[in-house]
Amino acid sequence: MTTIADANAPRPADLVERKFVAERPNQLWVADFTYVATWRGFVYVAFVIDVYSRMIVGWRVSTSMKADLVLDALEQAIHARSDTTGLIHHSDRGSAIIFLYVYSDRLAERGIAASVGTTGDSYDNALAESLIGLFKTEVIGPRGPWRSVDAVEYATLEWVDWFNNRRLLEPIGDVPPAEFELMYYRQREAHAMAA
């Protein structure tokens, strides 16, 4: 069943205010989803991104835009990143229709603060929108038309692996996200040993 939002229901505050900056991994995640046309109908792809490194920490492909789509992406991110202390999870208002009602309890269980953009435009979740733009430009457009959900899922798996481990990203110093995080942890370890 697809979740339908109550316009009068309370929403989480906008804790990000379009400032997509983090000083460490697992400080701020952004999440969003998109759709892909296939010969068998639309499929939906959800992403959870760590703002610090731009690493994709969770993703999911599904034939329906139901609660499981975003919940599975979140669960994958939580499993990949067990330390969620002090974490903020941000989405735009469009995503919030699903995110809010589906997994606000799961966020609270893990001590993750929910954040939702206030104005309802693409700038409220610009970093996630940017990643989805890359996904569509680098995978969906050039490799389509798509036959099935399986084809989209396999291509997404390949792309996420490439993006996280080999794609050079200018905003983080022209290194891949995994390397950028590794540098953070090595620097932290060196500081701890020096102290």
N, C-alpha and C positions, 0 to 999 in steps of 0.2 A: 504494500500500500504506500503510495506517495503521500508525504506529509503536506498538509495545507496550513499555512501560517494564519494565525489570528492577528489581524492588523493592530488590535488593541492590547495584545499581550506584551508584557515587559520584555525588553531586549537588553542584552549585556551592554555595558558602556563601551565606547570606542577608546580603548587603552593605547592605541597606536597613533591615532591622529595623523595618518599618512607619513609617519616617520619610520621607515623600514630599515632600522639600524639595530644591530645587536653586538654586544661586546664579547660574546662567547656562544658556543653551540648550546642549543636547548634553552635559549632565553626567549626567542620569539619564533613561532611557526606561523606561516600563512597557508591557507587552504582554499581551493576553488575546484571547480569541475567544468568540463566542456563536453561537447558532443561531436561525434564523427558519423557521417553518413556511410552506410554500407549497403550492399545489394539486398540485405535482409532487414533493413531498417536502421534506425539510429542506435549507436552504442554511446555510452557515457564514460568519461575518464576523469577520475578525481585524483588530485595531487595534494600532498602536504609537504611544504618546503621549509627548511631551516633557514632563517633569514641571515644568520651569521655567515654561512658558507655557500648559500644557495643550493645546498644538497637536497635532493628529493629523498625524504625520509619515509614517505608512505605514498602508495598509489593503488588504484583499483580500476578495473575496466568491468563494465556491466551492461547488460541489455536493457536495464531499466533505471530510471532516476529515482530509485527508492532509497529508503534509509540505509540499507546495507552498503550501498555504494560508498558513502562518506564514512560510515562507521568502520568498514573494513580498511580503508586508507588510514584512518586514525589508529586503529589497532595495530596495523603494520608499523606505523611510526612509533607508537609507544613501545612495541616489542623491540624495535631496532635501537631505541633510545630509552633505556630503562630509567635514567635519571631525569625526571620532569620537574624537579624542584625549582620554583620561581618562574616556570614557563608560562608564556601568554600564547594562546591560540587565537589567531585573528582570521576573520572572513568578511566578505562584503555583505551587504544586506540581501542581495539575491541569493547567495549561498546560505545565508542565515535561515531562509525558509526551511531548508532541510537540516542544516547543522544545529540550529538552536534546539529544536524539539527532539531530535534524534539522539544526540549524544552529550547534551549538557550535563546529564548525570555522570557520564563516563569521565568527562573533563573534571568535574568536581571530585569524583572518586580518586583521581590521580593528583589532585591539588593544582590542576592547570586552570589558569584564569581565562575565561572566555572573553573575547573582544569582537565587536561587530562595528563595521564602518557606519557612519551616521548619515551620509548624504545619498547613498545608493547609486553612485557612479563608479566607473572603472578605476578612478584614482584612489578609492577607498581600499583597494586591494591590488595596487599597481604591481607589486613584485610578483604576485601569483599570476596576474594577467600577463605579465611579461614572459614568464616561463611558459604559459599556455601558448602564447604567440610563437615562441621558439619551437615548441612541440609541433604545432600545426605547420610552421614554415619548414622545419627540418625533417619531419616524418610524414605527417598526414597528407599535405599537399603533393610533395614529390613522389610518394610511393603509392598513392591512390590510383584508381578507385579501389575501395576496400570490399572484399567479398563477404567477410564475416567478423563476428566478435573475436574469434580465435586469432585471426590475422592481425587485428588491431592490438589485441593483448600481447602477442608475441613481439610485434614491432615496438610497442611501448616498453616491454621488458628490455629489449636490446638498447633502446634509446636511453632509458633511465640508467642502465649500466654505463653506457658511453658518457652520458652527461655527467654523472657523479665521479667517474674515474679518469676520463680522458679529455673532456671538453675544457678548453681554456676559457676562463671568464675574466674579462677586463675589470669588473668592479672589485674583484678579490685579488688582483695582481697578476692576471694572466696565468693562473694555475687552475687545475681542476678542483672542484669542491672537496673531494676526499683528501687531497694533498693539503689544501688550506686548513682543514680541521686537524690533520696530522701535525702540521707546523704549530698550531695553537697548543695541542697537548704536549708536544715536545718542549715548547717554550715554558709551559706551566711546570712541567717536570724539572726542567733545568733550574727554574726559580726556586722550586721546593728543595732541590738538592743544595743550592747555594745558601739557603737560609738555615 
